[in-house]
Structure formats: structure tokens, C-alpha cells
Amino acid sequence: MSAKPVIQIFLNSLHDEKAAETARRMPYIKRDFKVRVCHPKSHAPALDGALGGEEGFFKDSGIELIPVEIPPLPPDDRLNHMEAFVEVLKKDVPDLALAAVPDPAGAAFLIAARAAGVPLILTELDDNPSLISTPEELTALHFSDMILPETRQIQRALNRALPSLAERPQVLLPHSADTTYIQLTKEDRIRLRQNLHVDEEKKMITMIAPFDHRRDHATLLQACAILRERGHDFMLLLVGDGPERQHLADQIHALQLQDQVFMMRDSGDHQDILLATDIFALCSHFEGNNPPLLEAMAMGLAIAGTDIPGISDWIRDKRSGRLAAPHHPESLAEALIDLLAQEKTRKKLGSVARKCVENRGSLGYFMPILTKALKTAIKENEEPGKSKKERAKEGNLAMQYISLQRQIRGLWTDVAPSLSISQAAQMLDGYPIHTQVDLLEKLCDVRVESGPLALLVRPIEKVLGDRLYEHLPLLEMRLLEKLADFYMQLNYGEGVEKLIEQLEQNLTKSILLHQFCLDRFAGLRATEKLARLYEFLGKADQREFYRLEMWDHMRVREGQEEDAYFHQQNAAFLESLGEMKLAARELQRDTLGEVRMLESVPIARLAPEVPRPDIQSKAKPLKSSPLRERAAGMAERKREKQLEKV
């Protein structure tokens, strides 16, 4: 009996919804494959314990878990991820590697898998492609042998944004839902509503979603104000956490909806809430993957949602739910009124929605299709002479890509770099266009004195002018930021003014605001760039406004955890932007707080209150000497003050 092929899966966490979904798929995958799960090593054991232990959703699963130590500095740089993953994968090369994007860490794993010689690379696309935020994610998609979009809508969006991937083998991998039918008695319903402190006679509308810029809670609240004005007796329960919690609370107060709308933190277990609910609402600016929507459909609830891709993929208006025009409170109110007034309509639409999930969201339906496609791909891959040269060539190309990334970083700091910009530009030949843009973006951080400026400016202007990333706004934003640096160095005032207009227009988009909540470094980068552009134009008021915005991105937001090296990463990132004073202030915040530093994390902090002998440490300092000198100077001044007191 031949050994089962090995599939190695990357997860960013063993405790989140993605890990739970992967764990639900395991019984089907383990029938035909040996499974290994690779994940970043946790630096918060206490938090892991609160979430169910280090193994998370894989406790007692018998699956091999491989923690990977990834250097936390420099932040917002995936090269350290790639190098760590290559080292792990080369120890025991699997037959298949699987990771999800949009996710820069997942992309780094896939690139490393190709460089390590993994025969088959699988990319799961589990959210809207417009959330792709780094060029590395496009490189990972290029190196993939098979793409697994979660829905038809995501598949269409990917092919529209990146037409070159349309010919790549694609197999749908939907999010699953528990379709176990629960018979609820009247007494059960009363008990559940009492636990939630809800009047059993009122119609209950529920929306389960993070309080962020992706969801359009504002339109739902305005629709509820219309319902109240028209005399409908109802209550709305908003379940979630996130940075917009206080803003929503203020809006509820402004609309005088305190008696109709209530907010609850999301515990992760939605069953009792949904069983007590009459109507499930989902109002969003954009969607991709929404597990609570599928949970509500599986329970046979009537759905009222926004008519946008990601929701309309599952809901057909007046067939399996009600859809309302985006950003249109009146339209959403009409849909809710229709469902509130007619119990028969609610039951009919809920029944159709449940059947839809049973057919399309059942593990027993789509997992056998996936495993069959994977076994066929392995068989074709093992045929004599079958594209082995091409795979070896791609593996070498991926390893060269990682090596070139390292060499380019050498140009950032080395006094006498081993590779000139012209040489690096010549080495881009042979890579696909998106990988060339990926490497070009890194070259933009090299000092202009090291090579010809036109070599970098013109290709970026062409990519932006041709709207190559028209459907990838986060990537387009990154290139605009790079172009801003060059325009300032060229003293091109007219170009700077045009860039400010484009950047500020982008900052009003929901997808950018959502990304800034997920990735504080993206927000820091954008606001710092605008502050510098206004400083270049001599507009002090606008500059100060964006400087204040930078501080907003450096704080811990609601629903986020402050890990052991939060301020260290902020300082290192600010330092890379040239913001030395702000970086030093971040280090001061680190020393004032009770931040537990890890042995493997470089430490740059002020001296302790009581002087003690220097202790030899293996930890490497931060790469920038100006920041180390500033920290050392601050420490010396502090010692002098202590001696004066004595």
C-alpha cells in the first residue's frame, strides 16, 4: 500500500474562524492525504490558553502542527517570512502546499513552497480579490498550480482583475455551514429570548458582523429609524467588535434608537442568538466571505441584505431572501417591512435559503470534488516527463526571487551595495509582469543617488497610467505612495498636487479604511506620505492634520491585542520612513509600559531606574544606527540625572 501524499497547510492562527473552517474539512482531507499544519509561533501563551490552548481547533486531532519562528523586525516585510518558511519546508518537502490569500503571510508561504521544490502549489482565494494589498500576493498567485476560489463571485472578480490567471485550473472551495436541523419549541424560544433580555412579542432583527468600515451599519440604522417612524414594533441586535463601536453608539443616540437597537460583543458562538432571531440582516459596502450569513441561512432564517457581490451570490431577491440597493436606507426599510409584516413570507424565503446552503455549503458535497481534483493533479504531475523541467524552472525562479529580494534590501542600507539598480532591473527579465512590479516596488526604496531615476519612475507611471491594477485599489495606492517620493525628489510640484488629490480620494474609499484597521502600517504609510507631500508644498495646517492621523494608526484598536513587540515594530517602521523623533517617542512608550520583550526580539529601550552592569546579549540591535544612538543618548542623560540626585 503506497503512502498517502502529504499536504502542508498554512494558517495565520489556530484559533480564528479560518482555523475552525479548516478543522471542519479535516475528516475529508485525512481520508486521502497526510496533513501537516504550519503556523507562526505564538508569543502570547496566556492568550492561547484563554482561546482553548496552543493547539486551538486542532486539539486531539492527530494532525502534526509545525510552529515557525518568524522574526518580528523589520515589520511589514515578508522576506523574513519567506526565508523562515523555506527553511522549514526544505526539511521535509510535502507533495502539496496550501495557503489562503488575500493574506501577505499566506503569500510568503506559497512563494517559499515553490522555492523549496513543492510539486503542487494550491492557493485558496477566500475573500474579495480587491483586498490584495501587497505585490507578493500576485507573485504567489503566479506560482500557483491551482486556485480555489470560495464563490463564483470571487472567481469572476479574480479573472476580471487578473485576466492572466483565467486559464489556471480553478476549483470552488466554499465556506461550509452546519446544516443540522434544530426543532425549536415555543418554550425554547421564550427561554432564549429571556437570556438575551428580549421581549418575546417583538420581532427581532440581528446583524452579526465586525464594527468596521467594510460593513454599512449606518444604512441599517437609518432604515431602522424609518421603521420606527412608520410604527413598527421591533428590536435590532448588533453583534460584533471593532474600531467603529463608539461611532455606531453615537449614531444610535443621534437617531434616538436607544429603545430599539442594542449592541453585544461577539463571543463566536451564534447559535442561541440566531435561534431567537426572526430576520437576519447584512448591510455591507463590499463582501467576500461571511460565515454568519451562511449560519443564518442554514437555520432557515429570512435574510435581508445589500445587493452586492458576495451577498447576491447566495441570496436571490424574493426567492431566498430580500435584497436592497446599496447605501439606500429607504430600500432596506422596505425589504425589512415586507419581512416583518408577513410571517408566511419569512418562512418561505428561509426554507429556500436553507436548501441553498444544503446544496452548496455542505462539506459532503464539495470536499469530495476537491479531493478528486487534487488526486488527479498529483497523478498528472507524476507522469513521466510531465512538465518537470517547467516545475524545476519555476522553483529556481522562486529561489532567485527570494535571493533578489535580499540583495535589493542590501541596496537600502549598504554603503557599497553588491548590486546596482541597473543590474537589478536587468534581473527582472524572465519574471511575469506582476512579479516585476513586485520587485520594482522594493527598488523604489533605494536612494536615488545609487542609480538613474528614470529607470524607476517611468515604469511606475506606465503601470498606473495603464490602470493595470484598476480592480486592486490597495496595490494602486502603494504605487502612488512610491511615486510621491520621486516627485518630491524631482521637485515636481504639479505632479505632487495631482498625487495628493488621488491619495486623498482613495482615503475616502471603504476598502482603504478597512485595510488601515487591519494593517496599521498601511495607514501609517499613507498618512505619513500625505504629511510629507503637504510639507513639500509648504502647507503646514494640512501637514499637521496628517501627522495627528499617524498617531491614530499607532494605537491599539478595539478588538486588537497588543503583543510583546507592538511599540518596537512601530518604532522600526517609523524609522524606515525617516521619522526619527516619532520612532524615539514610540520607544519611550515601550519603556513606560509593562511590555514583556522576547529573547529573540531586538531590544532598543531606555535604561532601567537602577543602574546595573551591562549584560551580554545575543539579540541584534535595530538596523538603523541613528535610532540606537538616540536611545543610548537618552539612557545616558537619565543616568546623569540619577547621579545628580545622589
C-alpha positions in Angstrom: 0.0 0.0 0.0 1.5 3.3 -1.1 1.9 6.1 1.4 -0.6 8.9 1.4 0.6 12.2 -0.3 1.5 14.9 2.2 -0.4 18.3 2.2 1.0 21.1 4.2 -1.4 23.9 5.1 -0.5 27.4 6.4 -2.7 29.2 8.9 -2.0 32.5 10.5 -3.7 31.4 13.7 -5.0 28.2 15.2 -7.8 30.0 17.0 -9.7 32.1 14.4 -12.6 31.4 12.0 -10.3 30.3 9.3 -8.7 27.6 11.5 -12.2 26.4 12.5 -13.2 26.1 8.9 -10.0 24.2 8.1 -10.6 21.9 11.1 -14.1 21.1 9.8 -12.6 20.0 6.4 -10.0 17.7 8.1 -12.1 14.4 8.2 -12.4 14.6 4.4 -8.8 15.6 3.7 -7.3 12.9 6.0 -9.0 10.1 4.1 -6.6 10.6 1.1 -3.8 12.8 2.5 -1.4 13.1 5.4 -1.9 16.6 6.8 0.6 19.0 8.4 -0.4 22.5 9.6 2.2 25.2 9.6 1.6 28.4 11.6 3.6 31.3 13.1 4.9 30.5 16.6 2.7 32.2 19.2 4.2 34.8 21.5 1.1 35.0 23.7 0.7 31.7 25.6 -1.7 33.3 28.1 -4.0 34.4 25.2 -3.8 30.9 23.6 -4.8 29.4 26.9 -7.9 31.6 27.0 -8.8 30.6 23.5 -8.6 26.9 24.2 -4.9 26.0 24.3 -1.9 26.2 22.0 -3.5 23.7 19.6 -6.7 25.7 19.1 -9.2 24.0 16.9 -6.8 21.1 16.2 -6.6 19.8 19.8 -6.7 16.0 19.8 -7.0 15.9 16.0 -3.8 13.9 15.5 -2.6 16.4 12.9 1.0 17.5 13.1 1.3 21.1 14.0 4.6 22.9 12.9 5.2 26.3 14.7 7.5 28.6 12.7 9.7 31.2 14.4 9.4 34.4 12.3 11.5 37.5 13.2 9.1 40.4 14.2 11.5 43.0 12.9 11.6 44.6 10.4 7.8 44.9 10.4 5.6 44.9 7.3 8.3 43.0 5.4 7.5 39.5 4.2 11.0 38.5 3.3 11.7 37.2 6.8 8.5 35.0 6.5 9.7 33.6 3.1 13.2 32.7 4.5 11.7 31.1 7.6 9.2 29.0 5.6 11.8 27.9 3.1 14.0 26.5 5.9 11.0 24.6 7.4 9.7 23.2 4.1 13.1 22.0 2.9 13.5 19.8 6.0 10.6 17.6 4.7 9.2 18.7 1.4 5.4 17.9 1.1 3.6 16.9 -2.1 1.2 19.8 -1.9 1.2 23.2 -0.2 -2.0 25.2 0.6 -2.5 28.7 1.9 -5.2 31.4 1.6 -5.0 34.9 0.1 -5.7 37.8 0.4 -3.0 37.4 3.2 0.6 38.6 2.8 1.9 35.9 5.2 0.0 33.2 3.2 1.5 34.5 0.0 5.0 34.3 1.6 4.4 30.7 2.5 3.3 29.8 -1.1 6.4 31.5 -2.7 8.6 29.7 -0.2 6.9 26.4 -1.1 7.7 26.9 -4.7 11.3 27.8 -3.9 11.6 24.7 -1.7 10.5 22.5 -4.5 7.0 21.6 -3.5 5.4 19.9 -6.6 1.9 21.4 -6.3 1.0 24.8 -5.0 -2.7 25.5 -4.1 -4.0 29.0 -3.4 -7.3 29.3 -1.7 -9.0 32.7 -2.5 -11.3 33.1 0.5 -12.2 36.8 0.1 -12.6 39.6 -2.4 -9.5 40.0 -4.6 -9.7 43.7 -4.2 -8.3 43.2 -0.7 -5.0 42.0 -2.1 -2.7 44.6 -0.6 0.9 43.5 -1.5 2.7 42.6 -4.7 3.9 39.4 -3.1 0.3 38.1 -3.2 0.3 38.5 -7.0 3.6 36.7 -7.2 2.2 33.8 -5.1 -0.8 33.6 -7.5 1.5 33.3 -10.4 3.5 30.5 -8.8 0.2 28.6 -8.0 -0.7 25.4 -9.9 -4.4 25.5 -8.8 -6.6 28.3 -7.5 -9.5 27.6 -5.1 -12.0 30.5 -5.1 -14.6 30.4 -2.4 -17.5 31.6 -4.5 -18.4 32.2 -8.2 -18.3 35.9 -7.5 -14.8 35.8 -6.1 -13.8 33.7 -9.1 -15.3 36.2 -11.5 -13.6 39.1 -9.6 -10.2 37.4 -9.8 -10.5 36.8 -13.5 -11.5 40.4 -14.1 -8.7 41.8 -12.0 -6.0 39.4 -13.3 -7.0 38.0 -16.7 -3.8 36.1 -17.0 -5.0 33.7 -14.3 -8.2 32.8 -16.1 -6.6 29.7 -17.7 -5.3 28.4 -14.4 -7.1 25.3 -13.1 -9.8 26.6 -10.6 -12.0 24.5 -8.2 -14.6 26.1 -5.9 -13.9 25.7 -2.2 -16.9 27.2 -0.4 -17.2 28.0 3.2 -19.1 25.3 5.0 -22.2 25.6 7.3 -23.7 23.3 9.9 -27.0 22.3 8.3 -28.2 20.2 11.3 -31.9 21.0 11.7 -32.9 22.2 15.2 -36.5 21.8 16.2 -37.4 24.7 18.4 -40.4 24.7 20.7 -42.2 27.8 21.8 -40.8 27.3 25.4 -37.3 27.1 24.0 -37.8 30.3 22.1 -39.1 32.1 25.2 -36.1 30.9 27.2 -33.6 32.1 24.6 -35.2 35.5 24.4 -35.2 35.8 28.1 -31.5 35.1 28.2 -31.0 37.9 25.7 -33.4 40.2 27.6 -35.6 40.5 24.5 -39.4 40.9 24.6 -40.8 37.6 23.3 -43.5 39.5 21.3 -41.2 41.8 19.4 -39.8 40.9 16.0 -36.0 40.6 16.4 -33.6 41.6 13.6 -30.0 40.6 14.0 -26.8 41.6 12.3 -23.6 39.7 13.2 -20.5 41.4 11.7 -17.4 43.3 12.9 -17.9 47.0 13.6 -15.6 48.2 10.8 -15.5 50.1 7.5 -16.4 47.1 5.5 -19.9 46.9 6.9 -22.6 49.5 6.4 -24.2 49.7 9.8 -25.1 53.3 9.2 -27.6 52.5 6.4 -29.1 49.8 8.6 -29.6 52.2 11.5 -31.2 54.8 9.2 -33.5 52.1 7.9 -34.5 51.2 11.5 -35.3 54.9 12.1 -37.7 54.7 9.1 -39.3 51.6 10.6 -39.8 53.3 13.9 -41.4 56.4 12.3 -43.8 54.1 10.5 -44.9 52.5 13.8 -43.3 49.0 13.5 -42.5 47.2 16.8 -39.1 45.6 16.5 -35.6 45.4 18.0 -32.3 45.3 16.3 -29.3 43.4 17.8 -25.9 44.3 16.5 -23.3 41.6 17.4 -19.7 42.3 16.9 -16.5 44.1 17.9 -14.2 46.6 16.2 -12.9 50.1 15.8 -16.3 51.7 14.8 -18.1 50.6 18.0 -18.1 54.1 19.6 -19.1 55.7 16.3 -22.1 53.4 16.0 -23.1 54.1 19.6 -23.1 57.8 18.8 -25.2 57.3 15.7 -27.8 55.2 17.7 -28.0 58.1 20.2 -28.3 60.7 17.4 -31.2 58.8 15.7 -32.8 58.2 19.1 -32.9 54.5 18.7 -31.8 53.5 22.2 -35.1 51.6 22.8 -34.8 49.7 19.5 -31.1 49.0 18.9 -28.8 47.1 21.2 -25.1 46.1 20.8 -23.5 42.9 22.0 -19.9 41.6 21.9 -19.3 38.6 19.6 -18.4 35.5 21.6 -18.0 33.4 18.4 -21.0 31.1 19.3 -24.0 32.4 17.4 -26.4 29.5 17.6 -28.6 30.8 20.5 -28.7 34.3 19.1 -29.8 33.0 15.6 -32.4 30.7 17.1 -34.0 33.7 18.9 -33.9 35.8 15.7 -36.7 36.4 13.2 -34.7 38.2 10.5 -31.0 38.2 9.7 -29.7 41.5 8.2 -26.4 42.0 6.5 -25.7 45.5 5.2 -22.2 46.0 3.7 -20.1 48.1 1.4 -18.4 45.1 0.0 -18.4 41.4 0.8 -16.5 38.2 0.1 -16.8 35.6 2.8 -19.4 35.9 5.5 -19.8 32.8 7.7 -22.6 34.3 9.9 -24.7 34.7 6.7 -24.4 31.0 5.9 -25.1 30.1 9.5 -28.4 32.2 9.4 -29.3 30.6 6.1 -28.6 27.1 7.4 -31.1 27.8 10.3 -33.8 28.8 7.8 -33.9 32.5 8.7 -35.3 35.1 6.4 -32.4 37.3 5.1 -32.4 41.0 4.3 -29.1 42.1 2.7 -27.4 44.6 0.4 -27.5 43.8 -3.3 -23.7 43.5 -3.8 -21.4 40.6 -4.9 -20.8 38.2 -2.0 -24.4 38.5 -0.7 -26.2 38.3 -4.0 -24.1 35.2 -4.7 -26.2 33.4 -2.0 -29.4 35.4 -2.0 -31.9 35.9 -4.8 -34.3 38.7 -4.2 -37.8 37.4 -3.3 -36.7 33.8 -3.8 -34.3 33.1 -0.9 -34.4 36.5 0.8 -34.7 40.2 0.2 -32.1 42.4 -1.3 -31.8 46.2 -1.1 -30.0 48.8 -3.1 -26.5 49.7 -1.6 -26.4 52.9 0.6 -30.2 53.2 0.3 -32.0 53.3 3.7 -35.4 53.5 2.1 -34.9 50.4 0.0 -33.6 48.4 3.0 -36.5 49.6 5.1 -39.0 48.4 2.5 -37.3 44.9 2.5 -37.5 44.7 6.3 -41.1 45.9 6.4 -42.0 43.2 3.9 -40.4 40.5 6.2 -41.7 42.0 9.4 -45.3 42.1 8.2 -45.6 38.6 6.8 -44.6 35.5 8.8 -45.5 33.3 5.9 -43.1 35.1 3.6 -40.3 34.8 6.2 -40.8 31.0 6.5 -40.9 30.5 2.7 -37.8 32.6 2.0 -35.9 31.0 4.9 -36.8 27.5 3.7 -35.3 28.2 0.3 -32.2 29.8 1.8 -31.7 26.6 3.9 -31.9 24.4 0.8 -29.4 26.6 -1.0 -26.9 26.1 1.8 -27.6 22.4 2.0 -26.8 22.1 -1.7 -23.8 24.5 -2.0 -22.3 24.8 1.5 -22.3 21.1 2.5 -18.9 19.6 3.2 -20.2 16.3 1.9 -20.9 17.9 -1.4 -17.8 20.0 -2.3 -15.0 18.3 -0.4 -15.1 15.0 -2.5 -14.9 17.2 -5.6 -11.9 19.0 -4.3 -10.0 15.8 -3.2 -10.7 14.2 -6.5 -9.3 17.2 -8.4 -6.2 17.1 -6.1 -5.6 13.4 -6.7 -6.0 13.9 -10.5 -3.4 16.8 -10.4 -1.0 14.6 -8.4 -1.4 11.8 -10.9 -0.8 14.1 -13.9 2.1 15.7 -12.1 3.8 12.2 -11.7 3.5 11.3 -15.4 7.0 10.7 -17.0 8.4 13.9 -18.3 5.2 15.8 -17.5 6.4 19.5 -17.2 9.1 18.5 -14.7 11.5 20.9 -16.4 9.0 23.7 -16.1 8.5 23.0 -12.4 12.2 23.0 -11.8 12.5 26.2 -13.7 9.7 27.8 -11.6 11.4 26.5 -8.4 14.7 28.1 -9.4 12.9 31.3 -10.4 11.2 31.5 -7.0 14.5 30.9 -5.2 16.1 33.6 -7.4 13.2 35.9 -6.5 13.9 35.5 -2.8 17.6 36.0 -3.3 16.9 39.1 -5.3 14.7 40.4 -2.6 17.5 40.1 -0.1 20.0 41.8 -2.5 17.6 44.7 -3.1 17.4 45.2 0.7 21.2 45.4 0.7 20.9 48.4 -1.6 18.7 50.1 1.1 21.4 50.2 3.7 24.8 49.1 2.4 27.4 51.8 1.8 28.9 49.8 -1.1 26.0 47.6 -2.3 26.9 44.5 -4.2 24.1 45.1 -6.8 23.4 48.3 -8.7 19.9 49.4 -9.6 20.7 48.9 -13.3 21.8 45.3 -12.6 18.8 44.6 -10.5 16.5 46.0 -13.2 18.1 43.7 -15.8 17.5 40.7 -13.5 13.7 41.4 -13.6 13.7 39.9 -17.1 12.1 36.4 -17.1 9.6 37.2 -14.4 5.9 37.8 -15.1 4.7 41.4 -15.2 3.2 41.4 -11.7 6.4 39.9 -10.1 8.4 42.6 -12.0 6.2 45.3 -10.4 6.7 43.5 -7.0 10.5 43.8 -7.3 10.3 47.2 -8.8 8.3 48.4 -5.7 11.2 47.3 -3.5 13.8 49.0 -5.7 11.9 52.3 -5.2 13.2 52.4 -1.6 16.8 52.6 -2.8 18.5 56.0 -2.6 18.2 57.8 -5.9 22.0 58.6 -5.9 22.6 54.9 -6.4 21.2 54.8 -9.9 19.2 56.6 -12.7 15.9 57.9 -11.5 14.1 57.4 -14.8 14.7 53.7 -14.5 12.2 53.6 -11.7 9.8 56.5 -12.3 8.7 55.7 -15.9 7.7 52.0 -15.3 5.6 53.0 -12.3 3.9 55.8 -14.2 3.2 53.4 -17.0 1.6 50.8 -14.7 -0.6 53.4 -13.1 -1.4 55.1 -16.4 -2.4 51.7 -18.0 -4.6 51.0 -14.9 -3.1 47.6 -14.6 -4.4 47.5 -11.0 -7.7 49.2 -11.6 -9.5 46.4 -9.7 -6.8 46.2 -7.0 -7.1 49.6 -5.2 -4.8 48.7 -2.3 -1.9 47.9 -4.7 -2.5 51.0 -6.7 -2.3 53.0 -3.5 1.1 51.6 -2.7 2.5 52.6 -6.2 1.1 56.1 -5.8 3.0 56.4 -2.5 6.2 55.3 -4.2 5.7 57.8 -7.0 5.2 60.6 -4.4 8.8 60.2 -3.1 10.2 60.5 -6.6 8.1 63.6 -7.5 9.4 65.3 -4.3 13.0 64.5 -5.2 12.5 65.8 -8.7 10.9 69.0 -7.3 7.8 68.3 -9.5 5.2 70.5 -7.7 2.4 69.9 -10.3 2.8 66.2 -10.0 2.8 66.4 -6.2 -0.6 68.2 -6.3 -2.1 65.6 -8.6 -0.8 62.8 -6.3 -2.3 64.5 -3.2 -5.7 64.6 -5.0 -5.5 60.9 -5.9 -4.3 59.8 -2.5 -7.0 61.8 -0.6 -9.7 60.5 -2.9 -8.5 56.9 -2.2 -8.7 57.6 1.6 -12.4 58.1 1.4 -12.9 54.6 0.0 -14.3 52.0 2.4 -11.9 49.3 1.3 -8.9 51.6 2.2 -10.3 52.5 5.6 -11.0 48.8 6.2 -7.4 47.9 5.3 -6.0 50.5 7.6 -7.8 48.9 10.5 -6.4 45.5 9.6 -2.9 46.8 8.9 -1.7 49.7 10.9 1.4 50.0 8.8 -0.6 50.7 5.6 -2.4 53.5 7.4 0.9 54.9 8.8 2.5 54.8 5.3 -0.4 56.6 3.6 -0.8 59.4 6.2 3.0 59.9 6.6 3.2 60.3 2.8 0.5 62.9 2.7 2.1 64.8 5.6 5.4 64.9 3.7 3.7 66.0 0.4 1.9 68.9 2.2 5.2 69.8 3.8 6.8 69.9 0.4 4.1 72.3 -0.8 4.5 74.5 2.4 1.0 73.8 3.7 1.6 73.5 7.5 -2.1 73.0 8.6 -2.7 70.0 6.3 0.7 68.6 7.3 -0.2 68.7 11.0 -3.5 67.1 10.3 -2.0 64.0 8.8 0.7 64.0 11.5 -2.0 63.6 14.0 -3.6 60.9 11.9 -0.3 59.0 12.1 -0.7 58.7 15.9 -4.1 57.3 15.5 -2.7 54.4 13.5 -0.1 53.7 16.2 -2.5 52.9 18.9 -4.1 49.6 19.8 -7.6 49.5 18.4 -10.7 47.9 20.0 -10.7 44.2 19.3 -7.0 44.0 18.7 -4.3 42.6 21.0 -1.1 44.5 21.9 1.6 41.9 21.6 5.1 41.9 23.2 6.8 43.9 20.5 4.0 46.3 19.4 5.9 49.6 20.1 9.2 48.1 18.8 7.5 47.4 15.5 6.0 50.9 15.4 9.5 52.4 16.1 11.2 50.3 13.5 8.6 51.2 10.9 8.7 54.9 11.6 12.5 54.8 11.5 12.3 53.2 8.0 10.1 56.2 6.9 12.7 58.6 8.3 10.6 59.7 11.2 13.3 59.5 13.9 11.7 61.7 16.5 8.4 59.8 16.4 10.3 56.5 16.5 12.1 57.6 19.6 8.8 58.6 21.2 7.4 55.1 20.5 10.4 53.6 22.3 9.6 55.8 25.3 6.1 54.4 25.3 7.5 50.9 25.2 9.7 51.6 28.3 6.9 53.3 30.2 4.5 50.3 29.7 4.8 46.8 31.1 5.7 45.3 27.8 7.3 41.8 28.0 10.1 41.5 25.5 11.0 38.2 24.0 14.6 36.9 23.9 14.5 36.7 20.1 13.3 40.3 19.7 15.9 43.0 19.3 15.7 45.5 22.2 16.2 49.2 21.9 14.9 50.8 25.1 15.9 53.3 27.8 18.0 52.3 30.8 16.2 50.9 33.9 15.8 53.1 37.0 18.6 51.3 38.9 21.9 51.1 37.1 23.3 47.6 36.7 26.3 46.1 35.0 25.9 45.5 31.2 24.7 42.1 30.3 26.0 40.4 27.2 23.0 39.6 24.9 22.8 37.7 21.6 19.9 39.9 20.5 20.7 42.0 17.5 20.0 45.8 17.7 17.7 47.6 15.3 19.2 48.1 11.9 19.3 51.9 12.0 22.2 53.4 13.9 20.6 56.9 14.4 17.8 55.4 16.5 20.2 53.3 18.6 22.3 56.4 19.2 19.2 58.4 20.2 18.1 55.7 22.6 21.7 55.4 24.0 21.8 59.2 24.5 18.5 59.3 26.3 19.7 56.5 28.6 23.0 58.3 29.4 21.1 61.5 30.3 18.8 59.6 32.6 21.8 58.1 34.4 23.3 61.6 34.8 20.1 62.8 36.4 20.1 59.9 38.8 23.7 60.7 39.8 22.9 64.4 40.4 20.1 63.3 42.8 22.6 61.1 44.7 
